[in-house]
Amino acid sequence: MNKGIPYLLAALVLLTWSAGWAEPVLALFQHAQTCLAGGGDFDLLRLRCQPQPSVVYIGRATRWFWLGGIVFAVVALLGTRYKAR
């Protein structure tokens, strides 16, 4: 009964990407990450980067950002592959 769920999720992902709205959203995240990695402050209301006068080391936050995304993806994949007994 649950064998079709991964196929359904894959179809939904393909439809989402083909809709064209995922690319601007991913570009926004990339722009925000680049701004924060450069020591700036990303304004979500105006969608622009504002440089900070003080020097901020954001290297660890960048690593945590990508690590969090990877962990989320792995948990989502494992969650869809779980078989009920």
Secondary structure as GFF3:
##gff-version 3
##sequence-region A 1 85
A	DSSP	alpha_helix	5	19	.	.	.	ID=ss1
A	DSSP	alpha_helix	22	37	.	.	.	ID=ss2
A	DSSP	beta_strand	40	43	.	.	.	ID=ss3
A	DSSP	beta_strand	48	51	.	.	.	ID=ss4
A	DSSP	alpha_helix	59	81	.	.	.	ID=ss5
###
